């Protein structure tokens, strides 16, 4: 994600660390179904541009038992969300392993023909350099 913010200017990466971390933390992850921010604090993040929500404390009685009860409900929901996220992570890890194992077992190696355009993995990449080089044209097989 940092590479997208830097946009080719690899020497200015430090200017984008905070923005990148914030974006990673508030974004809902496909695997867990939750954002790391939500799993940490139990509420969705409020960011500029979000509609204002009413000040919740103005509507809650100051009864300690009511506040305690609401807090317990909130903590139970948070614990349940974390449990669901953990289950989803484990399920995804199993699916990834099965997919990888089947690729190795079936020996699914990509073959290319003369004239094809290919990308070459940048094995000795440093820092924020691109993962792939190219495209290159296959001239000999």
N, CA, C and O of each residue as an XYZ file, in Angstrom:
564
protein
N       0.826     -1.185      0.000
C       0.000      0.000      0.000
C       0.875      1.255      0.000
O       0.523      2.257     -0.623
N       1.994      1.203      0.685
C       2.900      2.350      0.733
C       3.400      2.691     -0.666
O       3.588      3.862     -0.995
N       3.614      1.674     -1.481
C       4.081      1.904     -2.851
C       3.070      2.746     -3.624
O       3.460      3.599     -4.422
N       1.784      2.518     -3.397
C       0.757      3.286     -4.104
C       0.777      4.756     -3.681
O       0.582      5.642     -4.513
N       1.009      5.016     -2.406
C       1.082      6.400     -1.944
C       2.337      7.088     -2.473
O       2.284      8.249     -2.880
N       3.457      6.385     -2.470
C       4.727      6.959     -2.914
C       4.686      7.269     -4.405
O       5.257      8.265     -4.851
N       4.014      6.420     -5.176
C       3.816      6.637     -6.607
C       5.130      6.862     -7.358
O       5.258      7.812     -8.130
N       6.100      5.980     -7.124
C       7.359      6.038     -7.855
C       8.450      6.852     -7.188
O       9.627      6.643     -7.480
N       8.102      7.770     -6.304
C       9.101      8.589     -5.614
C       9.526      7.865     -4.339
O       9.080      8.206     -3.243
N      10.395      6.858     -4.495
C      10.729      5.966     -3.382
C      11.493      6.654     -2.258
O      11.624      6.094     -1.170
N      11.994      7.846     -2.501
C      12.752      8.543     -1.460
C      11.859      9.343     -0.516
O      12.338      9.877      0.485
N      10.573      9.431     -0.825
C       9.661     10.190      0.037
C       8.737      9.282      0.835
O       7.701      9.733      1.322
N       9.095      8.009      0.978
C       8.223      7.033      1.631
C       7.863      7.431      3.056
O       6.748      7.169      3.506
N       8.791      8.061      3.772
C       8.551      8.385      5.177
C       7.433      9.403      5.362
O       6.851      9.488      6.443
N       7.128     10.169      4.334
C       6.047     11.153      4.425
C       4.671     10.489      4.424
O       3.679     11.112      4.802
N       4.609      9.231      4.002
C       3.328      8.555      3.823
C       3.078      7.433      4.825
O       2.056      6.753      4.736
N       3.973      7.226      5.760
C       3.823      6.110      6.703
C       2.556      6.260      7.541
O       1.778      5.313      7.657
N       2.340      7.434      8.122
C       1.157      7.635      8.972
C      -0.142      7.445      8.188
O      -1.071      6.788      8.659
N      -0.197      8.020      6.999
C      -1.389      7.897      6.160
C      -1.645      6.445      5.784
O      -2.784      5.977      5.811
N      -0.578      5.738      5.435
C      -0.707      4.336      5.040
C      -1.163      3.475      6.205
O      -2.047      2.633      6.049
N      -0.564      3.681      7.373
C      -0.968      2.912      8.554
C      -2.430      3.165      8.895
O      -3.169      2.233      9.210
N      -2.844      4.424      8.834
C      -4.235      4.752      9.129
C      -5.168      4.054      8.142
O      -6.184      3.485      8.539
N      -4.820      4.100      6.853
C      -5.651      3.455      5.833
C      -5.734      1.948      6.067
O      -6.798      1.352      5.904
N      -4.623      1.334      6.445
C      -4.620     -0.119      6.711
C      -5.473     -0.460      7.924
O      -6.154     -1.485      7.943
N      -5.435      0.390      8.922
C      -6.127      0.086     10.176
C      -7.633      0.298     10.103
O      -8.375     -0.364     10.829
N      -8.105      1.198      9.250
C      -9.545      1.468      9.213
C     -10.260      0.690      8.116
O     -11.490      0.630      8.103
N      -9.510      0.099      7.205
C     -10.099     -0.637      6.086
C     -10.583     -2.005      6.540
O      -9.888     -2.708      7.273
N     -11.772     -2.376      6.102
C     -12.314     -3.697      6.420
C     -11.558     -4.729      5.597
O     -11.492     -4.619      4.373
N     -10.994     -5.723      6.254
C     -10.223     -6.748      5.565
C     -11.148     -7.850      5.066
O     -12.068     -8.267      5.770
N     -10.900     -8.311      3.863
C     -11.762     -9.318      3.240
C     -11.763    -10.620      4.035
O     -12.801    -11.273      4.144
N     -10.636    -10.998      4.583
C     -10.544    -12.277      5.294
C     -11.333    -12.260      6.591
O     -12.117    -13.173      6.849
N     -11.137    -11.235      7.412
C     -11.791    -11.199      8.722
C     -13.200    -10.629      8.652
O     -14.060    -10.994      9.454
N     -13.438     -9.737      7.697
C     -14.723     -9.063      7.620
C     -14.798     -7.852      8.539
O     -15.842     -7.206      8.634
N     -13.701     -7.542      9.214
C     -13.646     -6.418     10.148
C     -12.378     -5.606      9.892
O     -11.418     -6.100      9.301
N     -12.390     -4.362     10.343
C     -11.166     -3.561     10.287
C     -10.371     -3.799     11.569
O     -10.959     -4.070     12.616
N      -9.045     -3.701     11.501
C      -8.255     -3.818     12.729
C      -8.677     -2.786     13.785
O      -8.637     -3.067     14.983
N      -9.078     -1.601     13.339
C      -9.538     -0.567     14.267
C     -10.745     -1.069     15.059
O     -10.802     -0.920     16.280
N     -11.709     -1.667     14.351
C     -12.906     -2.175     15.023
C     -12.551     -3.297     15.992
O     -13.067     -3.338     17.109
N     -11.674     -4.208     15.573
C     -11.305     -5.328     16.442
C     -10.522     -4.869     17.667
O     -10.495     -5.569     18.679
N      -9.889     -3.710     17.589
C      -9.156     -3.172     18.735
C     -10.067     -2.383     19.666
O     -10.051     -2.591     20.879
N     -10.861     -1.479     19.101
C     -11.642     -0.552     19.924
C     -13.121     -0.900     20.036
O     -13.807     -0.378     20.915
N     -13.627     -1.766     19.168
C     -15.026     -2.161     19.249
C     -15.993     -1.189     18.620
O     -17.206     -1.356     18.749
N     -15.489     -0.183     17.945
C     -16.329      0.786     17.234
C     -15.699      1.041     15.872
O     -14.493      0.874     15.688
N     -16.528      1.443     14.930
C     -15.987      1.810     13.624
C     -15.316      3.172     13.735
O     -15.763      4.020     14.508
N     -14.253      3.392     12.974
C     -13.551      4.673     13.067
C     -14.395      5.805     12.494
O     -15.198      5.603     11.584
N     -14.199      6.981     13.038
C     -14.836      8.175     12.484
C     -13.765      8.941     11.743
O     -12.729      9.291     12.310
N     -14.017      9.199     10.486
C     -13.046      9.917      9.679
C     -13.701     11.158      9.095
O     -14.927     11.230      9.008
N     -12.894     12.138      8.692
C     -13.474     13.345      8.102
C     -14.369     12.994      6.919
O     -14.013     12.175      6.071
N     -15.526     13.625      6.882
C     -16.483     13.352      5.816
C     -17.598     12.425      6.246
O     -18.631     12.347      5.582
N     -17.401     11.715      7.356
C     -18.470     10.873      7.883
C     -19.577     11.768      8.429
O     -19.299     12.839      8.968
N     -20.824     11.337      8.294
C     -21.898     12.136      8.898
C     -21.753     12.135     10.419
O     -21.348     11.139     11.018
N     -22.087     13.254     11.020
C     -21.978     13.354     12.480
C     -23.062     12.525     13.142
O     -24.227     12.556     12.744
N     -22.662     11.795     14.145
C     -23.629     11.041     14.938
C     -23.941     11.853     16.192
O     -23.111     12.640     16.648
N     -25.122     11.665     16.741
C     -25.460     12.432     17.941
C     -24.536     12.074     19.094
O     -24.021     10.959     19.178
N     -24.340     13.020     19.961
C     -23.500     12.795     21.136
C     -24.228     11.810     22.035
O     -25.228     12.156     22.663
N     -23.735     10.603     22.096
C     -24.461      9.501     22.733
C     -24.654      9.705     24.238
O     -25.667      9.285     24.796
N     -23.698     10.340     24.883
C     -23.798     10.492     26.336
C     -24.952     11.410     26.747
O     -25.400     11.359     27.892
N     -25.431     12.236     25.839
C     -26.552     13.117     26.156
C     -27.849     12.328     26.293
O     -28.799     12.806     26.912
N     -27.901     11.122     25.721
C     -29.130     10.341     25.733
C     -29.098      9.192     26.737
O     -30.127      8.556     26.970
N     -27.970      8.919     27.322
C     -27.853      7.826     28.288
C     -27.983      8.391     29.693
O     -27.375      9.403     30.044
N     -28.779      7.718     30.465
C     -28.901      8.132     31.859
C     -27.561      7.934     32.548
O     -26.730      7.144     32.100
N     -27.366      8.637     33.610
C     -26.114      8.529     34.348
C     -26.178      7.443     35.413
O     -25.374      7.428     36.345
N     -27.130      6.543     35.273
C     -27.261      5.432     36.204
C     -26.083      4.476     36.006
O     -25.910      3.940     34.911
N     -25.269      4.251     37.042
C     -24.094      3.377     36.906
C     -24.442      1.963     36.451
O     -23.676      1.349     35.708
N     -25.583      1.441     36.884
C     -25.951      0.078     36.474
C     -26.265      0.019     34.987
O     -25.889     -0.935     34.307
N     -26.954      1.035     34.484
C     -27.280      1.081     33.060
C     -26.003      1.200     32.230
O     -25.854      0.523     31.213
N     -25.097      2.050     32.661
C     -23.822      2.211     31.959
C     -23.040      0.908     31.999
O     -22.461      0.501     30.991
N     -23.018      0.254     33.145
C     -22.305     -1.012     33.296
C     -22.897     -2.080     32.381
O     -22.166     -2.851     31.758
N     -24.218     -2.118     32.307
C     -24.899     -3.097     31.460
C     -24.573     -2.866     29.984
O     -24.280     -3.809     29.250
N     -24.625     -1.602     29.560
C     -24.301     -1.262     28.171
C     -22.853     -1.627     27.849
O     -22.559     -2.115     26.757
N     -21.965     -1.393     28.787
C     -20.553     -1.728     28.587
C     -20.371     -3.227     28.440
O     -19.614     -3.676     27.579
N     -21.049     -4.006     29.264
C     -20.956     -5.463     29.163
C     -21.473     -5.969     27.817
O     -20.871     -6.856     27.211
N     -22.573     -5.410     27.357
C     -23.121     -5.795     26.052
C     -22.109     -5.472     24.949
O     -21.865     -6.281     24.053
N     -21.532     -4.281     25.033
C     -20.534     -3.856     24.046
C     -19.326     -4.796     24.057
O     -18.840     -5.191     22.997
N     -18.846     -5.151     25.235
C     -17.687     -6.044     25.346
C     -18.002     -7.449     24.838
O     -17.146     -8.094     24.232
N     -19.212     -7.924     25.079
C     -19.604     -9.244     24.555
C     -19.614     -9.241     23.026
O     -19.132    -10.180     22.392
N     -20.166     -8.178     22.442
C     -20.191     -8.071     20.983
C     -18.773     -8.001     20.420
O     -18.479     -8.600     19.386
N     -17.905     -7.274     21.100
C     -16.518     -7.169     20.654
C     -15.825     -8.524     20.730
O     -15.107     -8.904     19.805
N     -16.030     -9.254     21.817
C     -15.430    -10.580     21.974
C     -15.937    -11.523     20.879
O     -15.168    -12.301     20.313
N     -17.237    -11.445     20.588
C     -17.819    -12.287     19.540
C     -17.233    -11.933     18.166
O     -16.939    -12.824     17.368
N     -17.066    -10.641     17.894
C     -16.475    -10.209     16.624
C     -15.047    -10.713     16.489
O     -14.639    -11.152     15.414
N     -14.289    -10.650     17.571
C     -12.905    -11.139     17.535
C     -12.867    -12.645     17.308
O     -11.993    -13.142     16.598
N     -13.796    -13.367     17.897
C     -13.864    -14.814     17.716
C     -14.185    -15.145     16.256
O     -13.567    -16.030     15.663
N     -15.152    -14.429     15.687
C     -15.521    -14.632     14.282
C     -14.328    -14.341     13.374
O     -14.054    -15.094     12.439
N     -13.620    -13.243     13.653
C     -12.452    -12.888     12.844
C     -11.386    -13.974     12.915
O     -10.788    -14.319     11.896
N     -11.142    -14.518     14.106
C     -10.149    -15.582     14.275
C     -10.558    -16.835     13.501
O      -9.720    -17.469     12.862
N     -11.834    -17.191     13.556
C     -12.320    -18.351     12.794
C     -12.120    -18.148     11.298
O     -11.691    -19.060     10.592
N     -12.433    -16.952     10.821
C     -12.280    -16.660      9.397
C     -10.815    -16.712      8.975
O     -10.497    -17.197      7.889
N      -9.924    -16.213      9.827
C      -8.491    -16.277      9.523
C      -8.017    -17.721      9.414
O      -7.268    -18.065      8.500
N      -8.454    -18.562     10.346
C      -8.050    -19.970     10.314
C      -8.606    -20.671      9.077
O      -7.912    -21.468      8.446
N      -9.852    -20.373      8.734
C     -10.461    -20.985      7.551
C      -9.713    -20.561      6.288
O      -9.454    -21.383      5.409
N      -9.368    -19.275      6.201
C      -8.647    -18.776      5.031
C      -7.257    -19.394      4.944
O      -6.781    -19.697      3.850
N      -6.607    -19.581      6.082
C      -5.285    -20.216      6.088
C      -5.373    -21.641      5.552
O      -4.495    -22.080      4.808
N      -6.418    -22.360      5.924
C      -6.598    -23.726      5.419
C      -6.845    -23.725      3.909
O      -6.299    -24.559      3.187
N      -7.668    -22.790      3.439
C      -7.934    -22.696      2.001
C      -6.660    -22.361      1.226
O      -6.404    -22.929      0.164
N      -5.863    -21.432      1.765
C      -4.601    -21.071      1.118
C      -3.668    -22.270      1.034
O      -3.024    -22.495      0.009
N      -3.598    -23.038      2.118
C      -2.735    -24.220      2.137
C      -3.207    -25.247      1.114
O      -2.397    -25.820      0.385
N      -4.513    -25.478      1.060
C      -5.049    -26.449      0.100
C      -4.750    -26.013     -1.337
O      -4.365    -26.831     -2.173
N      -4.930    -24.723     -1.617
C      -4.673    -24.209     -2.965
C      -3.193    -24.368     -3.326
O      -2.862    -24.804     -4.429
N      -2.317    -24.015     -2.402
C      -0.878    -24.113     -2.644
C      -0.464    -25.572     -2.832
O       0.297    -25.892     -3.746
N      -0.963    -26.448     -1.971
C      -0.626    -27.870     -2.074
C      -1.111    -28.462     -3.398
O      -0.411    -29.267     -4.011
N      -2.309    -28.064     -3.841
C      -2.825    -28.601     -5.103
C      -2.005    -28.093     -6.286
O      -1.812    -28.818     -7.262
N      -1.519    -26.852     -6.208
C      -0.665    -26.337     -7.280
C       0.626    -27.141     -7.365
O       1.079    -27.480     -8.458
N       1.215    -27.445     -6.219
C       2.460    -28.209     -6.205
C       2.224    -29.640     -6.666
O       3.022    -30.204     -7.415
N       1.116    -30.220     -6.209
C       0.812    -31.612     -6.547
C       0.525    -31.769     -8.038
O       0.977    -32.725     -8.667
N      -0.220    -30.836     -8.590
C      -0.588    -30.910    -10.004
C       0.488    -30.333    -10.918
O       0.354    -30.365    -12.142
N       1.560    -29.805    -10.318
C       2.687    -29.247    -11.064
C       2.209    -28.239    -12.108
O       2.546    -28.339    -13.288
N       1.428    -27.278    -11.658
C       0.866    -26.278    -12.554
C       1.900    -25.194    -12.838
O       1.845    -24.100    -12.276
N       2.827    -25.512    -13.707
C       3.859    -24.555    -14.077
C       3.416    -23.864    -15.358
O       3.011    -24.512    -16.323
N       3.497    -22.561    -15.351
C       3.072    -21.768    -16.504
C       4.091    -21.916    -17.630
O       5.294    -21.794    -17.401
N       3.622    -22.174    -18.823
C       4.509    -22.231    -19.989
C       4.180    -21.064    -20.907
O       3.034    -20.624    -20.998
N       5.205    -20.576    -21.581
C       5.043    -19.424    -22.464
C       5.524    -19.784    -23.857
O       6.384    -20.648    -24.027
N       4.970    -19.126    -24.831
C       5.347    -19.337    -26.231
C       6.121    -18.134    -26.740
O       6.036    -17.041    -26.181
N       6.877    -18.351    -27.807
C       7.610    -17.250    -28.435
C       6.603    -16.186    -28.863
O       5.579    -16.489    -29.476
N       6.914    -14.938    -28.529
C       6.030    -13.820    -28.865
C       5.142    -13.375    -27.715
O       4.567    -12.287    -27.766
N       5.019    -14.200    -26.675
C       4.225    -13.817    -25.503
C       4.919    -12.692    -24.745
O       6.145    -12.583    -24.753
N       4.125    -11.870    -24.100
C       4.669    -10.836    -23.225
C       4.557    -11.324    -21.787
O       3.510    -11.815    -21.365
N       5.646    -11.183    -21.045
C       5.689    -11.707    -19.679
C       6.262    -10.666    -18.730
O       6.961     -9.739    -19.141
N       5.953    -10.840    -17.456
C       6.584    -10.060    -16.397
C       7.580    -10.960    -15.691
O       7.346    -12.160    -15.547
N       8.674    -10.392    -15.258
C       9.720    -11.142    -14.583
C       9.755    -10.706    -13.123
O       9.820     -9.514    -12.822
N       9.710    -11.682    -12.222
C       9.749    -11.358    -10.798
C      11.096    -10.718    -10.459
O      12.150    -11.229    -10.838
N      11.047     -9.620     -9.758
C      12.248     -8.893     -9.355
C      12.770     -9.524     -8.060
O      12.391     -9.104     -6.967
N      13.624    -10.515     -8.184
C      14.101    -11.295     -7.037
C      15.008    -10.496     -6.111
O      15.036    -10.757     -4.908
N      15.740     -9.542     -6.637
C      16.685     -8.792     -5.797
C      16.174     -7.386     -5.508
O      16.953     -6.439     -5.399
N      14.865     -7.264     -5.386
C      14.289     -5.934     -5.158
C      14.696     -5.394     -3.801
O      14.892     -6.147     -2.846
N      14.817     -4.097     -3.734
C      15.182     -3.428     -2.492
C      14.101     -2.408     -2.157
O      13.622     -1.688     -3.033
N      13.730     -2.354     -0.907
C      12.795     -1.341     -0.438
C      11.489     -1.307     -1.194
O      10.764     -2.301     -1.253
N      11.192     -0.163     -1.770
C       9.900      0.056     -2.408
C       9.928     -0.156     -3.914
O       9.030      0.306     -4.618
N      10.943     -0.847     -4.418
C      10.981     -1.136     -5.846
C       9.829     -2.080     -6.194
O       9.277     -2.756     -5.327
N       9.486     -2.108     -7.462
C       8.373     -2.940     -7.908
C       8.715     -4.422     -7.808
O       9.874     -4.808     -7.959
N       7.702     -5.255     -7.554
C       7.892     -6.705     -7.456
C       8.160     -7.345     -8.812
O       8.768     -8.412     -8.890
N       7.714     -6.703     -9.862
C       7.813     -7.287    -11.202
C       8.525     -6.326    -12.134
O       8.408     -5.108    -12.001
N       9.271     -6.892    -13.085
C       9.939     -6.098    -14.117
C       9.337     -6.488    -15.459
O       8.890     -7.620    -15.644
N       9.329     -5.556    -16.380
C       8.828     -5.870    -17.704
C       7.727     -4.922    -18.100
O       7.555     -3.871    -17.483
N       6.992     -5.276    -19.107
C       6.878     -6.583    -19.759
C       8.029     -6.831    -20.741
O       8.583     -5.909    -21.339
N       8.357     -8.103    -20.875
C       9.362     -8.570    -21.820
C       8.689     -9.494    -22.821
O       7.691    -10.149    -22.521
N       9.259     -9.530    -24.013
C       8.725    -10.400    -25.065
C       9.580    -11.663    -25.128
O      10.808    -11.582    -25.167
N       8.935    -12.829    -25.138
C       9.646    -14.101    -25.238
C      10.148    -14.233    -26.675
O       9.360    -14.203    -27.621
N      11.485    -14.382    -26.833
C      12.057    -14.469    -28.184
C      12.613    -15.852    -28.494
O      12.872    -16.178    -29.652
N      12.796    -16.660    -27.459
C      13.357    -17.992    -27.663
C      12.808    -18.908    -26.591
O      12.580    -18.497    -25.453
N      12.600    -20.161    -26.972
C      12.064    -21.111    -25.999
C      13.041    -22.214    -25.722
O      12.755    -23.106    -24.924
